[in-house]
Amino acid sequence: MAEETFKAKATLKDGLTVEAESRGHKITIDEPEELGGTDEGMNPVELALCSLGGCLSICASMFAESCDVELNDFSVDLEGDLDLRGFKGADDVDPGFQDVRFTLNIDSDSPEENIAELVEVIEERCPVSDTLKRNITVNGDYEVK
């Protein structure tokens, strides 16, 4: 399979509320009240964590059989540290996550070595994890209408 381009659109609705859409699926993005929003949805950095957790979970499901692992249950707990001073314009602080941590919660009766292999495959092949770990090119442009 060749390289594929994924697309999404985010539209500012009111205040800090954003409607994001991809392939006909929509979500509401907002900030909590203490950050000036109306708390109608997760904020962008929470969505980034959820995106990582979702991708790790999908990888677990997709690759479990090839690692001879039967999953009874699987979830991911995630945390990310962000210094809001960077978001607010402090020159000496990056605005993004400084650190992201996750724990894979695996319920399985499969042998430990098979589970360890699955974890290795998940961590090697998760596209969102890979994107967060690497320096990638992000190009922005704008149009005035």
N, CA, C and O atoms as CSV, one atom per row, in Angstrom:
chain,resi,resn,atom,element,x,y,z
A,1,MET,N,N,0.851,-1.175,0.000
A,1,MET,CA,C,0.000,0.000,0.000
A,1,MET,C,C,0.899,1.242,0.000
A,1,MET,O,O,1.888,1.304,0.731
A,2,ALA,N,N,0.550,2.202,-0.809
A,2,ALA,CA,C,1.328,3.431,-0.930
A,2,ALA,C,C,0.959,4.419,0.168
A,2,ALA,O,O,0.053,4.191,0.970
A,3,GLU,N,N,1.689,5.511,0.172
A,3,GLU,CA,C,1.402,6.587,1.114
A,3,GLU,C,C,-0.023,7.093,0.922
A,3,GLU,O,O,-0.501,7.223,-0.205
A,4,GLU,N,N,-0.686,7.370,2.020
A,4,GLU,CA,C,-2.063,7.848,1.974
A,4,GLU,C,C,-2.144,9.196,2.680
A,4,GLU,O,O,-1.476,9.407,3.692
A,5,THR,N,N,-2.948,10.095,2.162
A,5,THR,CA,C,-3.145,11.402,2.780
A,5,THR,C,C,-4.472,11.406,3.524
A,5,THR,O,O,-5.523,11.136,2.941
A,6,PHE,N,N,-4.418,11.711,4.809
A,6,PHE,CA,C,-5.614,11.828,5.633
A,6,PHE,C,C,-5.977,13.303,5.719
A,6,PHE,O,O,-5.096,14.162,5.722
A,7,LYS,N,N,-7.272,13.601,5.791
A,7,LYS,CA,C,-7.723,14.994,5.798
A,7,LYS,C,C,-8.709,15.237,6.931
A,7,LYS,O,O,-9.454,14.343,7.333
A,8,ALA,N,N,-8.698,16.453,7.432
A,8,ALA,CA,C,-9.636,16.877,8.469
A,8,ALA,C,C,-9.871,18.371,8.305
A,8,ALA,O,O,-9.091,19.066,7.655
A,9,LYS,N,N,-10.949,18.853,8.899
A,9,LYS,CA,C,-11.245,20.289,8.886
A,9,LYS,C,C,-11.719,20.687,10.274
A,9,LYS,O,O,-12.517,19.984,10.894
A,10,ALA,N,N,-11.224,21.814,10.756
A,10,ALA,CA,C,-11.644,22.362,12.045
A,10,ALA,C,C,-12.199,23.757,11.808
A,10,ALA,O,O,-11.557,24.587,11.165
A,11,THR,N,N,-13.404,24.015,12.336
A,11,THR,CA,C,-14.075,25.297,12.127
A,11,THR,C,C,-14.407,25.929,13.473
A,11,THR,O,O,-15.094,25.329,14.300
A,12,LEU,N,N,-13.912,27.144,13.683
A,12,LEU,CA,C,-14.226,27.887,14.898
A,12,LEU,C,C,-15.698,28.265,14.865
A,12,LEU,O,O,-16.157,28.907,13.920
A,13,LYS,N,N,-16.447,27.865,15.906
A,13,LYS,CA,C,-17.889,28.106,15.940
A,13,LYS,C,C,-18.239,29.339,16.764
A,13,LYS,O,O,-18.808,30.294,16.235
A,14,ASP,N,N,-17.911,29.331,18.039
A,14,ASP,CA,C,-18.277,30.432,18.920
A,14,ASP,C,C,-17.304,30.441,20.086
A,14,ASP,O,O,-17.058,29.399,20.692
A,15,GLY,N,N,-16.749,31.599,20.410
A,15,GLY,CA,C,-15.792,31.662,21.505
A,15,GLY,C,C,-14.601,30.776,21.207
A,15,GLY,O,O,-13.883,31.000,20.232
A,16,LEU,N,N,-14.389,29.773,22.040
A,16,LEU,CA,C,-13.290,28.828,21.840
A,16,LEU,C,C,-13.780,27.469,21.346
A,16,LEU,O,O,-12.999,26.521,21.273
A,17,THR,N,N,-15.054,27.366,21.010
A,17,THR,CA,C,-15.632,26.097,20.567
A,17,THR,C,C,-15.327,25.863,19.091
A,17,THR,O,O,-15.531,26.739,18.250
A,18,VAL,N,N,-14.841,24.676,18.802
A,18,VAL,CA,C,-14.449,24.295,17.443
A,18,VAL,C,C,-15.176,23.012,17.065
A,18,VAL,O,O,-15.303,22.096,17.878
A,19,GLU,N,N,-15.653,22.952,15.823
A,19,GLU,CA,C,-16.201,21.705,15.291
A,19,GLU,C,C,-15.156,21.123,14.349
A,19,GLU,O,O,-14.761,21.764,13.375
A,20,ALA,N,N,-14.714,19.916,14.640
A,20,ALA,CA,C,-13.734,19.233,13.793
A,20,ALA,C,C,-14.440,18.095,13.071
A,20,ALA,O,O,-15.315,17.433,13.628
A,21,GLU,N,N,-14.041,17.880,11.816
A,21,GLU,CA,C,-14.712,16.871,10.983
A,21,GLU,C,C,-13.686,16.145,10.135
A,21,GLU,O,O,-12.744,16.744,9.616
A,22,SER,N,N,-13.888,14.854,10.005
A,22,SER,CA,C,-13.097,14.030,9.097
A,22,SER,C,C,-13.950,12.836,8.686
A,22,SER,O,O,-14.524,12.153,9.534
A,23,ARG,N,N,-14.032,12.592,7.399
A,23,ARG,CA,C,-14.802,11.472,6.837
A,23,ARG,C,C,-16.254,11.451,7.324
A,23,ARG,O,O,-16.838,10.380,7.484
A,24,GLY,N,N,-16.833,12.621,7.556
A,24,GLY,CA,C,-18.225,12.689,7.983
A,24,GLY,C,C,-18.434,12.554,9.483
A,24,GLY,O,O,-19.563,12.674,9.957
A,25,HIS,N,N,-17.379,12.309,10.235
A,25,HIS,CA,C,-17.465,12.219,11.698
A,25,HIS,C,C,-17.119,13.577,12.287
A,25,HIS,O,O,-16.162,14.221,11.858
A,26,LYS,N,N,-17.905,14.013,13.276
A,26,LYS,CA,C,-17.692,15.327,13.877
A,26,LYS,C,C,-17.462,15.205,15.377
A,26,LYS,O,O,-18.035,14.344,16.045
A,27,ILE,N,N,-16.613,16.086,15.889
A,27,ILE,CA,C,-16.408,16.205,17.332
A,27,ILE,C,C,-16.365,17.686,17.687
A,27,ILE,O,O,-16.047,18.533,16.852
A,28,THR,N,N,-16.689,17.976,18.929
A,28,THR,CA,C,-16.605,19.337,19.440
A,28,THR,C,C,-15.353,19.454,20.293
A,28,THR,O,O,-15.098,18.628,21.170
A,29,ILE,N,N,-14.586,20.484,20.022
A,29,ILE,CA,C,-13.371,20.775,20.781
A,29,ILE,C,C,-13.608,22.093,21.504
A,29,ILE,O,O,-14.150,23.032,20.921
A,30,ASP,N,N,-13.210,22.169,22.751
A,30,ASP,CA,C,-13.410,23.381,23.541
A,30,ASP,C,C,-12.382,23.384,24.662
A,30,ASP,O,O,-11.662,22.406,24.862
A,31,GLU,N,N,-12.322,24.463,25.371
A,31,GLU,CA,C,-11.471,24.563,26.550
A,31,GLU,C,C,-12.354,24.502,27.790
A,31,GLU,O,O,-13.529,24.864,27.731
A,32,PRO,N,N,-11.799,24.046,28.913
A,32,PRO,CA,C,-12.577,24.094,30.153
A,32,PRO,C,C,-12.824,25.551,30.549
A,32,PRO,O,O,-12.142,26.459,30.075
A,33,GLU,N,N,-13.795,25.755,31.413
A,33,GLU,CA,C,-14.163,27.108,31.823
A,33,GLU,C,C,-12.984,27.867,32.417
A,33,GLU,O,O,-12.847,29.070,32.191
A,34,GLU,N,N,-12.126,27.176,33.179
A,34,GLU,CA,C,-10.998,27.869,33.818
A,34,GLU,C,C,-9.960,28.362,32.806
A,34,GLU,O,O,-9.089,29.161,33.149
A,35,LEU,N,N,-10.052,27.885,31.555
A,35,LEU,CA,C,-9.162,28.378,30.495
A,35,LEU,C,C,-9.914,29.237,29.482
A,35,LEU,O,O,-9.398,29.520,28.401
A,36,GLY,N,N,-11.146,29.657,29.835
A,36,GLY,CA,C,-11.891,30.587,28.999
A,36,GLY,C,C,-12.919,29.964,28.074
A,36,GLY,O,O,-13.579,30.679,27.319
A,37,GLY,N,N,-13.069,28.649,28.116
A,37,GLY,CA,C,-14.039,27.980,27.256
A,37,GLY,C,C,-15.359,27.739,27.947
A,37,GLY,O,O,-15.617,28.259,29.032
A,38,THR,N,N,-16.196,26.937,27.298
A,38,THR,CA,C,-17.498,26.574,27.863
A,38,THR,C,C,-17.565,25.090,28.206
A,38,THR,O,O,-18.620,24.593,28.600
A,39,ASP,N,N,-16.460,24.388,28.061
A,39,ASP,CA,C,-16.336,22.975,28.436
A,39,ASP,C,C,-17.321,22.080,27.686
A,39,ASP,O,O,-17.868,21.135,28.256
A,40,GLU,N,N,-17.544,22.383,26.402
A,40,GLU,CA,C,-18.450,21.562,25.587
A,40,GLU,C,C,-17.759,20.342,24.991
A,40,GLU,O,O,-18.416,19.488,24.397
A,41,GLY,N,N,-16.459,20.253,25.141
A,41,GLY,CA,C,-15.720,19.112,24.600
A,41,GLY,C,C,-14.313,19.106,25.161
A,41,GLY,O,O,-13.910,20.002,25.902
A,42,MET,N,N,-13.579,18.075,24.789
A,42,MET,CA,C,-12.179,17.998,25.193
A,42,MET,C,C,-11.400,19.123,24.535
A,42,MET,O,O,-11.789,19.628,23.482
A,43,ASN,N,N,-10.287,19.513,25.166
A,43,ASN,CA,C,-9.448,20.520,24.527
A,43,ASN,C,C,-8.442,19.824,23.598
A,43,ASN,O,O,-8.307,18.602,23.650
A,44,PRO,N,N,-7.744,20.576,22.760
A,44,PRO,CA,C,-6.865,19.952,21.771
A,44,PRO,C,C,-5.787,19.039,22.355
A,44,PRO,O,O,-5.484,17.997,21.775
A,45,VAL,N,N,-5.206,19.417,23.497
A,45,VAL,CA,C,-4.155,18.557,24.043
A,45,VAL,C,C,-4.738,17.277,24.648
A,45,VAL,O,O,-4.093,16.229,24.616
A,46,GLU,N,N,-5.940,17.355,25.192
A,46,GLU,CA,C,-6.613,16.133,25.655
A,46,GLU,C,C,-6.916,15.225,24.469
A,46,GLU,O,O,-6.782,14.005,24.560
A,47,LEU,N,N,-7.324,15.831,23.357
A,47,LEU,CA,C,-7.570,15.045,22.148
A,47,LEU,C,C,-6.295,14.400,21.629
A,47,LEU,O,O,-6.330,13.283,21.114
A,48,ALA,N,N,-5.165,15.095,21.760
A,48,ALA,CA,C,-3.885,14.502,21.350
A,48,ALA,C,C,-3.597,13.255,22.179
A,48,ALA,O,O,-3.167,12.233,21.643
A,49,LEU,N,N,-3.834,13.340,23.488
A,49,LEU,CA,C,-3.648,12.162,24.342
A,49,LEU,C,C,-4.617,11.049,23.946
A,49,LEU,O,O,-4.228,9.885,23.856
A,50,CYS,N,N,-5.875,11.410,23.711
A,50,CYS,CA,C,-6.871,10.413,23.303
A,50,CYS,C,C,-6.515,9.792,21.958
A,50,CYS,O,O,-6.726,8.597,21.748
A,51,SER,N,N,-5.981,10.593,21.057
A,51,SER,CA,C,-5.561,10.076,19.759
A,51,SER,C,C,-4.459,9.038,19.931
A,51,SER,O,O,-4.484,7.986,19.292
A,52,LEU,N,N,-3.497,9.332,20.791
A,52,LEU,CA,C,-2.435,8.362,21.071
A,52,LEU,C,C,-3.019,7.105,21.704
A,52,LEU,O,O,-2.684,5.995,21.289
A,53,GLY,N,N,-3.884,7.261,22.699
A,53,GLY,CA,C,-4.495,6.102,23.349
A,53,GLY,C,C,-5.330,5.277,22.396
A,53,GLY,O,O,-5.301,4.047,22.440
A,54,GLY,N,N,-6.079,5.951,21.530
A,54,GLY,CA,C,-6.880,5.242,20.537
A,54,GLY,C,C,-6.016,4.466,19.568
A,54,GLY,O,O,-6.322,3.321,19.235
A,55,CYS,N,N,-4.934,5.084,19.113
A,55,CYS,CA,C,-4.050,4.427,18.153
A,55,CYS,C,C,-3.344,3.228,18.790
A,55,CYS,O,O,-3.239,2.171,18.167
A,56,LEU,N,N,-2.865,3.383,20.016
A,56,LEU,CA,C,-2.235,2.257,20.716
A,56,LEU,C,C,-3.227,1.110,20.894
A,56,LEU,O,O,-2.863,-0.055,20.734
A,57,SER,N,N,-4.471,1.431,21.222
A,57,SER,CA,C,-5.503,0.406,21.417
A,57,SER,C,C,-5.834,-0.315,20.116
A,57,SER,O,O,-5.975,-1.537,20.096
A,58,ILE,N,N,-5.957,0.446,19.030
A,58,ILE,CA,C,-6.227,-0.165,17.724
A,58,ILE,C,C,-5.074,-1.068,17.319
A,58,ILE,O,O,-5.294,-2.166,16.806
A,59,CYS,N,N,-3.845,-0.615,17.546
A,59,CYS,CA,C,-2.678,-1.453,17.239
A,59,CYS,C,C,-2.709,-2.743,18.054
A,59,CYS,O,O,-2.400,-3.814,17.531
A,60,ALA,N,N,-3.079,-2.649,19.320
A,60,ALA,CA,C,-3.165,-3.851,20.157
A,60,ALA,C,C,-4.144,-4.845,19.554
A,60,ALA,O,O,-3.845,-6.036,19.457
A,61,SER,N,N,-5.298,-4.365,19.154
A,61,SER,CA,C,-6.314,-5.238,18.567
A,61,SER,C,C,-5.851,-5.826,17.237
A,61,SER,O,O,-6.061,-7.008,16.965
A,62,MET,N,N,-5.217,-4.988,16.407
A,62,MET,CA,C,-4.798,-5.437,15.079
A,62,MET,C,C,-3.655,-6.449,15.124
A,62,MET,O,O,-3.601,-7.356,14.295
A,63,PHE,N,N,-2.741,-6.301,16.086
A,63,PHE,CA,C,-1.534,-7.123,16.092
A,63,PHE,C,C,-1.548,-8.239,17.129
A,63,PHE,O,O,-0.616,-9.042,17.170
A,64,ALA,N,N,-2.574,-8.312,17.963
A,64,ALA,CA,C,-2.624,-9.339,19.016
A,64,ALA,C,C,-2.564,-10.745,18.438
A,64,ALA,O,O,-1.812,-11.587,18.928
A,65,GLU,N,N,-3.345,-11.002,17.409
A,65,GLU,CA,C,-3.389,-12.350,16.839
A,65,GLU,C,C,-2.033,-12.774,16.286
A,65,GLU,O,O,-1.617,-13.915,16.486
A,66,SER,N,N,-1.341,-11.877,15.598
A,66,SER,CA,C,-0.039,-12.233,15.020
A,66,SER,C,C,1.016,-12.480,16.094
A,66,SER,O,O,2.024,-13.134,15.828
A,67,CYS,N,N,0.795,-11.964,17.306
A,67,CYS,CA,C,1.704,-12.210,18.427
A,67,CYS,C,C,1.192,-13.335,19.318
A,67,CYS,O,O,1.754,-13.599,20.381
A,68,ASP,N,N,0.128,-13.993,18.881
A,68,ASP,CA,C,-0.494,-15.089,19.622
A,68,ASP,C,C,-0.917,-14.646,21.029
A,68,ASP,O,O,-0.647,-15.318,22.026
A,69,VAL,N,N,-1.588,-13.492,21.068
A,69,VAL,CA,C,-2.103,-12.950,22.324
A,69,VAL,C,C,-3.611,-12.810,22.201
A,69,VAL,O,O,-4.121,-12.235,21.240
A,70,GLU,N,N,-4.311,-13.340,23.184
A,70,GLU,CA,C,-5.750,-13.141,23.259
A,70,GLU,C,C,-6.014,-12.078,24.321
A,70,GLU,O,O,-5.674,-12.249,25.492
A,71,LEU,N,N,-6.621,-10.990,23.893
A,71,LEU,CA,C,-6.910,-9.893,24.811
A,71,LEU,C,C,-8.286,-10.082,25.432
A,71,LEU,O,O,-9.287,-10.161,24.721
A,72,ASN,N,N,-8.336,-10.155,26.756
A,72,ASN,CA,C,-9.615,-10.154,27.463
A,72,ASN,C,C,-10.123,-8.722,27.605
A,72,ASN,O,O,-11.319,-8.454,27.489
A,73,ASP,N,N,-9.189,-7.815,27.858
A,73,ASP,CA,C,-9.514,-6.400,28.008
A,73,ASP,C,C,-8.237,-5.607,27.764
A,73,ASP,O,O,-7.135,-6.092,28.019
A,74,PHE,N,N,-8.394,-4.395,27.272
A,74,PHE,CA,C,-7.234,-3.548,26.983
A,74,PHE,C,C,-7.654,-2.093,27.131
A,74,PHE,O,O,-8.697,-1.688,26.619
A,75,SER,N,N,-6.849,-1.315,27.823
A,75,SER,CA,C,-7.074,0.130,27.916
A,75,SER,C,C,-5.724,0.815,28.078
A,75,SER,O,O,-4.713,0.174,28.364
A,76,VAL,N,N,-5.728,2.112,27.891
A,76,VAL,CA,C,-4.502,2.897,28.012
A,76,VAL,C,C,-4.787,4.097,28.909
A,76,VAL,O,O,-5.736,4.843,28.670
A,77,ASP,N,N,-3.970,4.281,29.934
A,77,ASP,CA,C,-4.011,5.483,30.764
A,77,ASP,C,C,-2.908,6.410,30.264
A,77,ASP,O,O,-1.771,5.978,30.074
A,78,LEU,N,N,-3.240,7.685,30.049
A,78,LEU,CA,C,-2.284,8.638,29.486
A,78,LEU,C,C,-2.234,9.916,30.302
A,78,LEU,O,O,-3.238,10.344,30.872
A,79,GLU,N,N,-1.054,10.523,30.353
A,79,GLU,CA,C,-0.846,11.819,30.993
A,79,GLU,C,C,0.144,12.608,30.154
A,79,GLU,O,O,1.042,12.036,29.535
A,80,GLY,N,N,-0.025,13.914,30.136
A,80,GLY,CA,C,0.929,14.775,29.458
A,80,GLY,C,C,1.147,16.040,30.256
A,80,GLY,O,O,0.201,16.617,30.792
A,81,ASP,N,N,2.399,16.474,30.335
A,81,ASP,CA,C,2.746,17.683,31.075
A,81,ASP,C,C,2.933,18.835,30.104
A,81,ASP,O,O,3.704,18.749,29.148
A,82,LEU,N,N,2.208,19.920,30.373
A,82,LEU,CA,C,2.232,21.093,29.512
A,82,LEU,C,C,2.335,22.328,30.398
A,82,LEU,O,O,1.557,22.493,31.337
A,83,ASP,N,N,3.285,23.181,30.099
A,83,ASP,CA,C,3.459,24.425,30.849
A,83,ASP,C,C,2.678,25.518,30.125
A,83,ASP,O,O,3.078,25.951,29.044
A,84,LEU,N,N,1.576,25.964,30.705
A,84,LEU,CA,C,0.698,26.943,30.059
A,84,LEU,C,C,1.372,28.289,29.804
A,84,LEU,O,O,0.858,29.093,29.025
A,85,ARG,N,N,2.511,28.548,30.444
A,85,ARG,CA,C,3.214,29.803,30.174
A,85,ARG,C,C,3.651,29.868,28.710
A,85,ARG,O,O,3.675,30.950,28.123
A,86,GLY,N,N,3.995,28.725,28.116
A,86,GLY,CA,C,4.373,28.697,26.703
A,86,GLY,C,C,3.204,29.060,25.810
A,86,GLY,O,O,3.369,29.814,24.850
A,87,PHE,N,N,2.025,28.535,26.111
A,87,PHE,CA,C,0.807,28.854,25.367
A,87,PHE,C,C,0.469,30.340,25.484
A,87,PHE,O,O,-0.049,30.949,24.548
A,88,LYS,N,N,0.769,30.905,26.643
A,88,LYS,CA,C,0.450,32.318,26.886
A,88,LYS,C,C,1.537,33.270,26.391
A,88,LYS,O,O,1.435,34.481,26.589
A,89,GLY,N,N,2.590,32.727,25.743
A,89,GLY,CA,C,3.565,33.587,25.089
A,89,GLY,C,C,4.928,33.709,25.731
A,89,GLY,O,O,5.751,34.482,25.240
A,90,ALA,N,N,5.210,32.990,26.800
A,90,ALA,CA,C,6.540,33.072,27.411
A,90,ALA,C,C,7.589,32.563,26.423
A,90,ALA,O,O,7.465,31.463,25.885
A,91,ASP,N,N,8.614,33.367,26.192
A,91,ASP,CA,C,9.636,33.027,25.202
A,91,ASP,C,C,10.480,31.817,25.582
A,91,ASP,O,O,10.956,31.098,24.704
A,92,ASP,N,N,10.668,31.586,26.862
A,92,ASP,CA,C,11.583,30.533,27.300
A,92,ASP,C,C,10.885,29.201,27.583
A,92,ASP,O,O,11.498,28.296,28.149
A,93,VAL,N,N,9.612,29.069,27.196
A,93,VAL,CA,C,8.852,27.845,27.467
A,93,VAL,C,C,8.172,27.381,26.182
A,93,VAL,O,O,7.461,28.154,25.540
A,94,ASP,N,N,8.388,26.122,25.807
A,94,ASP,CA,C,7.700,25.567,24.638
A,94,ASP,C,C,6.208,25.433,24.942
A,94,ASP,O,O,5.842,25.080,26.063
A,95,PRO,N,N,5.336,25.711,23.961
A,95,PRO,CA,C,3.898,25.647,24.216
A,95,PRO,C,C,3.323,24.230,24.236
A,95,PRO,O,O,2.210,24.029,24.723
A,96,GLY,N,N,4.044,23.264,23.727
A,96,GLY,CA,C,3.519,21.901,23.646
A,96,GLY,C,C,3.884,21.049,24.848
A,96,GLY,O,O,4.491,21.517,25.812
A,97,PHE,N,N,3.493,19.773,24.760
A,97,PHE,CA,C,3.827,18.830,25.822
A,97,PHE,C,C,5.335,18.756,26.029
A,97,PHE,O,O,6.103,18.705,25.067
A,98,GLN,N,N,5.749,18.750,27.287
A,98,GLN,CA,C,7.142,18.498,27.620
A,98,GLN,C,C,7.375,17.002,27.813
A,98,GLN,O,O,8.482,16.502,27.612
A,99,ASP,N,N,6.321,16.301,28.204
A,99,ASP,CA,C,6.447,14.875,28.494
A,99,ASP,C,C,5.066,14.235,28.358
A,99,ASP,O,O,4.062,14.804,28.786
A,100,VAL,N,N,5.032,13.055,27.762
A,100,VAL,CA,C,3.800,12.269,27.658
A,100,VAL,C,C,4.114,10.873,28.169
A,100,VAL,O,O,5.126,10.278,27.801
A,101,ARG,N,N,3.235,10.358,29.019
A,101,ARG,CA,C,3.409,9.020,29.588
A,101,ARG,C,C,2.141,8.213,29.366
A,101,ARG,O,O,1.034,8.751,29.382
A,102,PHE,N,N,2.318,6.916,29.158
A,102,PHE,CA,C,1.145,6.050,29.060
A,102,PHE,C,C,1.434,4.705,29.696
A,102,PHE,O,O,2.579,4.260,29.773
A,103,THR,N,N,0.362,4.070,30.150
A,103,THR,CA,C,0.419,2.712,30.677
A,103,THR,C,C,-0.578,1.876,29.899
A,103,THR,O,O,-1.761,2.208,29.829
A,104,LEU,N,N,-0.093,0.785,29.315
A,104,LEU,CA,C,-0.970,-0.166,28.638
A,104,LEU,C,C,-1.506,-1.121,29.694
A,104,LEU,O,O,-0.728,-1.810,30.355
A,105,ASN,N,N,-2.805,-1.171,29.860
A,105,ASN,CA,C,-3.450,-2.082,30.809
A,105,ASN,C,C,-3.940,-3.286,30.017
A,105,ASN,O,O,-4.941,-3.212,29.304
A,106,ILE,N,N,-3.219,-4.396,30.155
A,106,ILE,CA,C,-3.479,-5.578,29.337
A,106,ILE,C,C,-4.004,-6.698,30.220
A,106,ILE,O,O,-3.322,-7.146,31.141
A,107,ASP,N,N,-5.211,-7.146,29.936
A,107,ASP,CA,C,-5.784,-8.309,30.609
A,107,ASP,C,C,-5.745,-9.456,29.614
A,107,ASP,O,O,-6.472,-9.459,28.620
A,108,SER,N,N,-4.883,-10.435,29.893
A,108,SER,CA,C,-4.711,-11.558,28.983
A,108,SER,C,C,-4.174,-12.756,29.748
A,108,SER,O,O,-3.399,-12.612,30.693
A,109,ASP,N,N,-4.598,-13.938,29.327
A,109,ASP,CA,C,-4.070,-15.174,29.892
A,109,ASP,C,C,-2.933,-15.727,29.040
A,109,ASP,O,O,-2.440,-16.823,29.305
A,110,SER,N,N,-2.518,-14.990,28.032
A,110,SER,CA,C,-1.450,-15.421,27.128
A,110,SER,C,C,-0.101,-15.380,27.845
A,110,SER,O,O,0.051,-14.668,28.838
A,111,PRO,N,N,0.883,-16.145,27.344
A,111,PRO,CA,C,2.214,-16.152,27.967
A,111,PRO,C,C,2.852,-14.757,27.972
A,111,PRO,O,O,2.664,-13.969,27.046
A,112,GLU,N,N,3.601,-14.478,29.027
A,112,GLU,CA,C,4.241,-13.168,29.207
A,112,GLU,C,C,5.123,-12.789,28.021
A,112,GLU,O,O,5.143,-11.625,27.619
A,113,GLU,N,N,5.851,-13.751,27.454
A,113,GLU,CA,C,6.735,-13.426,26.323
A,113,GLU,C,C,5.933,-12.992,25.091
A,113,GLU,O,O,6.396,-12.152,24.318
A,114,ASN,N,N,4.756,-13.549,24.907
A,114,ASN,CA,C,3.897,-13.134,23.794
A,114,ASN,C,C,3.369,-11.715,24.020
A,114,ASN,O,O,3.308,-10.906,23.094
A,115,ILE,N,N,2.993,-11.433,25.259
A,115,ILE,CA,C,2.504,-10.096,25.595
A,115,ILE,C,C,3.620,-9.071,25.404
A,115,ILE,O,O,3.383,-7.988,24.869
A,116,ALA,N,N,4.837,-9.410,25.839
A,116,ALA,CA,C,5.982,-8.508,25.660
A,116,ALA,C,C,6.237,-8.250,24.177
A,116,ALA,O,O,6.561,-7.127,23.791
A,117,GLU,N,N,6.096,-9.274,23.352
A,117,GLU,CA,C,6.260,-9.103,21.904
A,117,GLU,C,C,5.183,-8.166,21.354
A,117,GLU,O,O,5.471,-7.291,20.538
A,118,LEU,N,N,3.947,-8.354,21.805
A,118,LEU,CA,C,2.862,-7.484,21.359
A,118,LEU,C,C,3.143,-6.030,21.731
A,118,LEU,O,O,2.963,-5.134,20.906
A,119,VAL,N,N,3.579,-5.791,22.956
A,119,VAL,CA,C,3.887,-4.427,23.395
A,119,VAL,C,C,4.973,-3.817,22.512
A,119,VAL,O,O,4.883,-2.649,22.133
A,120,GLU,N,N,5.985,-4.594,22.188
A,120,GLU,CA,C,7.065,-4.111,21.315
A,120,GLU,C,C,6.524,-3.737,19.935
A,120,GLU,O,O,6.881,-2.696,19.384
A,121,VAL,N,N,5.667,-4.588,19.383
A,121,VAL,CA,C,5.082,-4.321,18.063
A,121,VAL,C,C,4.200,-3.071,18.119
A,121,VAL,O,O,4.259,-2.226,17.225
A,122,ILE,N,N,3.389,-2.956,19.162
A,122,ILE,CA,C,2.525,-1.776,19.319
A,122,ILE,C,C,3.375,-0.510,19.326
A,122,ILE,O,O,3.080,0.444,18.607
A,123,GLU,N,N,4.431,-0.503,20.140
A,123,GLU,CA,C,5.257,0.695,20.275
A,123,GLU,C,C,6.041,0.999,19.005
A,123,GLU,O,O,6.325,2.164,18.725
A,124,GLU,N,N,6.397,-0.020,18.232
A,124,GLU,CA,C,7.132,0.181,16.976
A,124,GLU,C,C,6.236,0.682,15.850
A,124,GLU,O,O,6.691,1.437,14.990
A,125,ARG,N,N,4.967,0.271,15.842
A,125,ARG,CA,C,4.136,0.485,14.662
A,125,ARG,C,C,2.987,1.465,14.845
A,125,ARG,O,O,2.238,1.704,13.898
A,126,CYS,N,N,2.824,2.036,16.023
A,126,CYS,CA,C,1.738,2.996,16.261
A,126,CYS,C,C,2.050,4.318,15.548
A,126,CYS,O,O,3.005,5.001,15.918
A,127,PRO,N,N,1.257,4.690,14.528
A,127,PRO,CA,C,1.539,5.920,13.786
A,127,PRO,C,C,1.494,7.193,14.637
A,127,PRO,O,O,2.310,8.092,14.434
A,128,VAL,N,N,0.569,7.283,15.569
A,128,VAL,CA,C,0.472,8.501,16.376
A,128,VAL,C,C,1.660,8.599,17.327
A,128,VAL,O,O,2.230,9.677,17.495
A,129,SER,N,N,2.037,7.492,17.946
A,129,SER,CA,C,3.213,7.488,18.815
A,129,SER,C,C,4.456,7.885,18.026
A,129,SER,O,O,5.265,8.688,18.491
A,130,ASP,N,N,4.601,7.322,16.840
A,130,ASP,CA,C,5.741,7.647,15.986
A,130,ASP,C,C,5.755,9.137,15.644
A,130,ASP,O,O,6.810,9.771,15.666
A,131,THR,N,N,4.597,9.688,15.330
A,131,THR,CA,C,4.500,11.107,14.984
A,131,THR,C,C,4.925,11.987,16.154
A,131,THR,O,O,5.629,12.978,15.963
A,132,LEU,N,N,4.501,11.628,17.363
A,132,LEU,CA,C,4.850,12.423,18.537
A,132,LEU,C,C,6.332,12.326,18.879
A,132,LEU,O,O,6.905,13.276,19.413
A,133,LYS,N,N,6.958,11.194,18.579
A,133,LYS,CA,C,8.368,10.982,18.925
A,133,LYS,C,C,9.331,11.645,17.942
A,133,LYS,O,O,10.436,12.032,18.323
A,134,ARG,N,N,8.929,11.775,16.705
A,134,ARG,CA,C,9.830,12.287,15.664
A,134,ARG,C,C,9.661,13.783,15.454
A,134,ARG,O,O,8.625,14.369,15.769
A,135,ASN,N,N,10.711,14.377,14.914
A,135,ASN,CA,C,10.590,15.746,14.398
A,135,ASN,C,C,10.023,15.627,12.999
A,135,ASN,O,O,10.663,15.055,12.116
A,136,ILE,N,N,8.831,16.159,12.786
A,136,ILE,CA,C,8.214,16.101,11.463
A,136,ILE,C,C,8.023,17.517,10.942
A,136,ILE,O,O,8.090,18.487,11.697
A,137,THR,N,N,7.789,17.619,9.660
A,137,THR,CA,C,7.528,18.913,9.048
A,137,THR,C,C,6.039,19.222,9.162
A,137,THR,O,O,5.199,18.414,8.768
A,138,VAL,N,N,5.723,20.375,9.693
A,138,VAL,CA,C,4.342,20.856,9.747
A,138,VAL,C,C,4.318,22.177,8.985
A,138,VAL,O,O,4.917,23.161,9.419
A,139,ASN,N,N,3.633,22.195,7.859
A,139,ASN,CA,C,3.568,23.384,7.010
A,139,ASN,C,C,2.202,24.035,7.122
A,139,ASN,O,O,1.182,23.372,6.932
A,140,GLY,N,N,2.170,25.304,7.422
A,140,GLY,CA,C,0.916,26.043,7.500
A,140,GLY,C,C,0.855,27.110,6.417
A,140,GLY,O,O,1.883,27.616,5.968
A,141,ASP,N,N,-0.339,27.436,6.011
A,141,ASP,CA,C,-0.586,28.476,5.022
A,141,ASP,C,C,-1.866,29.189,5.449
A,141,ASP,O,O,-2.517,28.755,6.399
A,142,TYR,N,N,-2.235,30.256,4.779
A,142,TYR,CA,C,-3.503,30.904,5.098
A,142,TYR,C,C,-4.117,31.509,3.849
A,142,TYR,O,O,-3.429,31.843,2.884
A,143,GLU,N,N,-5.444,31.640,3.902
A,143,GLU,CA,C,-6.216,32.286,2.845
A,143,GLU,C,C,-7.108,33.333,3.492
A,143,GLU,O,O,-7.715,33.074,4.531
A,144,VAL,N,N,-7.192,34.495,2.897
A,144,VAL,CA,C,-8.094,35.543,3.377
A,144,VAL,C,C,-9.310,35.545,2.469
A,144,VAL,O,O,-9.178,35.644,1.249
A,145,LYS,N,N,-10.501,35.435,3.062
A,145,LYS,CA,C,-11.743,35.374,2.267
A,145,LYS,C,C,-12.594,36.583,2.523
A,145,LYS,O,O,-13.675,36.711,1.946
